[in-house]
Amino acid sequence: MEVLNKLSPIEEVLKLVHLFINELVWSKPPEFEHYRSIFTSKEWSSFKLEFNKLKEACQADGFAKSIVLKYLADLPEDRKPTIEIQTAIAECFETRKEELHKYLLSETDSITGVGNVLKDIDWSVNVVMASDTMGSLRQPLLNLTLHMEGDEGRNTEQLELSHDELKMLITSMDAAYKSSLQML
């Protein structure tokens, strides 16, 4: 990270750090050619390695500004950028928080191997007035159509839920949502 001390003004540091964040969120690596006149190839490789260490150390905490600043402050003196650059790096992560959050979610998704992702929902309510065994039933049923997209393309799941089944579905989805929030 100390190689950033060679860049001035601070906007150049911001530009370079944003390029490396772009590599995370868009898989578009920065090009060394633009920085050949400033860094040697060894310095460039060193910075890439340091940025990856920063990523590994801070991603579990969602790249929180305080965590990024602590990581940078704890670097050995020979690898530490100036305080101004440390603050600029943390600000870069702070301004890209939403994109980084999406990146972390996609990383989690790829680790868990979730095949299908819910893309759309359609629903309707029917009232069953009678059946072949009961003359007067009057039971509401929810018809739920889930449009999923995954590795095999799009598929559709259709559910018919009674009032009690709907309550169970909502309870389990609420529990899953709460546990996913705890993971972040």
Backbone torsions as a table, in degrees:
resi	resn	phi	psi	omega
1	MET	NA	-22.0	-178.7
2	GLU	-63.7	-20.4	179.1
3	VAL	-64.8	-21.3	177.8
4	LEU	-65.7	-20.7	178.2
5	ASN	-63.5	-17.8	179.0
6	LYS	-77.1	-17.1	-176.5
7	LEU	-88.8	138.7	171.2
8	SER	-154.4	148.0	-2.9
9	PRO	-71.1	-179.8	-176.6
10	ILE	-59.7	-25.0	178.1
11	GLU	-60.5	-32.7	177.7
12	GLU	-67.0	-36.5	176.0
13	VAL	-64.6	-47.0	179.3
14	LEU	-58.1	-44.4	-179.7
15	LYS	-59.7	-45.7	-178.6
16	LEU	-67.5	-42.7	179.5
17	VAL	-64.6	-39.6	176.6
18	HIS	-63.0	-35.4	176.5
19	LEU	-63.2	-39.8	178.9
20	PHE	-71.9	-32.9	174.3
21	ILE	-67.7	-36.7	175.3
22	ASN	-56.8	-36.8	178.5
23	GLU	-61.7	-37.9	178.1
24	LEU	-67.3	-54.2	-170.4
25	VAL	-81.8	-26.8	-177.6
26	TRP	-119.9	-0.6	-177.3
27	SER	57.5	36.1	179.1
28	LYS	-115.8	99.6	-176.4
29	PRO	-70.1	146.9	176.9
30	PRO	-70.0	152.9	-178.2
31	GLU	-97.7	131.2	-179.7
32	PHE	-66.5	-29.7	-176.3
33	GLU	-52.4	-36.9	-178.5
34	HIS	-70.5	-18.6	-175.1
35	TYR	-117.9	9.8	-178.3
36	ARG	-59.1	-33.3	-178.3
37	SER	-77.2	-14.1	-178.1
38	ILE	-103.2	-45.1	-175.3
39	PHE	-112.2	148.7	168.4
40	THR	-79.8	165.3	179.0
41	SER	-63.7	-32.2	177.8
42	LYS	-67.1	-41.9	178.2
43	GLU	-65.3	-39.9	178.6
44	TRP	-62.1	-47.3	178.7
45	SER	-62.6	-39.5	178.2
46	SER	-62.3	-43.2	179.3
47	PHE	-65.4	-41.8	178.3
48	LYS	-59.3	-42.5	178.9
49	LEU	-64.3	-44.3	178.9
50	GLU	-64.0	-39.2	179.3
51	PHE	-65.1	-39.5	177.4
52	ASN	-64.7	-36.8	176.0
53	LYS	-65.2	-40.9	176.8
54	LEU	-60.9	-45.2	178.8
55	LYS	-59.1	-48.7	-179.2
56	GLU	-61.7	-39.5	-176.7
57	ALA	-74.3	-29.5	-170.9
58	CYS	-107.9	-13.2	-174.1
59	GLN	-69.7	-29.0	178.9
60	ALA	-63.2	-27.6	178.8
61	ASP	-100.6	19.4	176.2
62	GLY	67.8	26.1	-179.9
63	PHE	56.2	38.5	178.4
64	ALA	-60.6	142.4	-176.3
65	LYS	-55.3	-44.1	-178.3
66	SER	-64.0	-36.2	-179.8
67	ILE	-70.5	-42.4	178.3
68	VAL	-62.0	-45.3	178.8
69	LEU	-61.9	-41.2	179.4
70	LYS	-64.4	-43.4	179.1
71	TYR	-58.8	-48.2	-178.0
72	LEU	-65.8	-38.7	179.8
73	ALA	-68.0	-28.5	-178.4
74	ASP	-85.8	-2.2	177.8
75	LEU	-64.9	149.5	174.9
76	PRO	-60.5	151.4	-174.8
77	GLU	-55.3	-35.2	-178.0
78	ASP	-74.9	-11.4	179.1
79	ARG	-115.9	3.1	-172.6
80	LYS	-90.8	130.7	172.7
81	PRO	-77.2	170.3	179.3
82	THR	-64.3	162.5	179.0
83	ILE	-58.9	-40.6	179.3
84	GLU	-61.4	-41.6	179.4
85	ILE	-71.0	-38.6	176.4
86	GLN	-57.4	-45.4	179.1
87	THR	-64.1	-41.3	179.6
88	ALA	-63.4	-41.4	178.8
89	ILE	-62.3	-46.8	179.6
90	ALA	-61.5	-37.9	177.6
91	GLU	-64.6	-37.9	177.3
92	CYS	-59.0	-46.7	179.0
93	PHE	-65.3	-37.4	179.9
94	GLU	-65.1	-43.1	-178.3
95	THR	-70.9	-23.0	-179.5
96	ARG	-102.6	19.4	-173.9
97	LYS	-53.7	-44.7	-177.1
98	GLU	-66.3	-43.7	177.8
99	GLU	-63.6	-41.1	179.1
100	LEU	-66.6	-34.8	176.3
101	HIS	-62.3	-44.8	177.5
102	LYS	-63.1	-39.2	176.9
103	TYR	-60.2	-45.8	-179.4
104	LEU	-64.1	-38.9	177.0
105	LEU	-63.6	-42.2	179.4
106	SER	-67.4	-35.4	175.9
107	GLU	-64.0	-43.1	178.5
108	THR	-63.4	-42.5	179.3
109	ASP	-61.3	-42.5	-178.5
110	SER	-70.3	-29.7	178.0
111	ILE	-72.1	-43.2	-177.1
112	THR	-73.2	-17.3	177.4
113	GLY	72.2	27.6	178.3
114	VAL	-64.2	121.3	-175.5
115	GLY	-81.1	-46.9	-176.2
116	ASN	-107.5	143.3	178.0
117	VAL	-122.9	133.5	179.6
118	LEU	-69.2	125.3	-179.1
119	LYS	-109.4	-32.3	-176.5
120	ASP	-158.2	155.2	179.2
121	ILE	-131.3	137.1	169.5
122	ASP	-123.4	144.5	178.5
123	TRP	-146.4	156.6	173.6
124	SER	-153.6	159.1	179.6
125	VAL	-118.4	131.7	175.4
126	ASN	-118.1	150.8	174.6
127	VAL	-114.6	120.2	177.3
128	VAL	-84.5	117.4	-176.1
129	MET	-87.7	-29.9	-178.8
130	ALA	-160.7	164.2	174.3
131	SER	-134.3	178.8	-178.7
132	ASP	-70.4	-15.9	178.8
133	THR	-104.8	-21.5	-178.9
134	MET	-127.3	131.4	-177.7
135	GLY	-76.9	-30.9	-178.5
136	SER	-133.3	107.6	-173.8
137	LEU	-112.9	-54.4	-178.8
138	ARG	48.8	61.2	179.9
139	GLN	-113.4	124.3	176.9
140	PRO	-76.8	140.6	177.1
141	LEU	-129.2	135.2	177.3
142	LEU	-94.7	125.7	172.2
143	ASN	-98.2	113.7	-175.7
144	LEU	-115.1	123.8	178.0
145	THR	-113.9	120.0	-179.7
146	LEU	-106.0	121.8	177.5
147	HIS	-97.8	115.9	-175.5
148	MET	-111.8	152.9	175.8
149	GLU	-134.1	133.6	-178.6
150	GLY	-152.2	-159.5	-177.9
151	ASP	-62.2	-32.7	-178.6
152	GLU	-90.8	8.1	-179.4
153	GLY	102.0	-156.1	-178.3
154	ARG	-90.3	142.2	170.3
155	ASN	-143.6	163.0	-175.9
156	THR	-125.1	133.9	175.2
157	GLU	-114.2	134.6	178.7
158	GLN	-119.2	132.8	-179.7
159	LEU	-125.0	145.2	172.1
160	GLU	-121.2	115.3	-171.5
161	LEU	-119.2	136.0	172.1
162	SER	-79.7	176.0	-179.5
163	HIS	-58.8	-45.0	-179.9
164	ASP	-67.1	-40.6	178.0
165	GLU	-64.8	-37.4	177.5
166	LEU	-64.0	-42.7	177.2
167	LYS	-59.4	-43.8	179.2
168	MET	-63.4	-41.6	179.2
169	LEU	-62.2	-45.8	-179.7
170	ILE	-63.7	-42.3	179.1
171	THR	-62.1	-44.6	-179.1
172	SER	-69.8	-35.9	177.5
173	MET	-68.8	-36.5	176.8
174	ASP	-64.5	-41.7	178.1
175	ALA	-64.5	-41.1	178.8
176	ALA	-65.2	-40.3	178.0
177	TYR	-62.5	-46.1	-179.7
178	LYS	-63.5	-39.3	178.9
179	SER	-70.1	-32.2	176.8
180	SER	-68.6	-33.2	176.9
181	LEU	-66.5	-35.1	179.0
182	GLN	-69.1	-29.6	178.7
183	MET	-69.2	-29.3	-178.5
184	LEU	-84.7	NA	NA
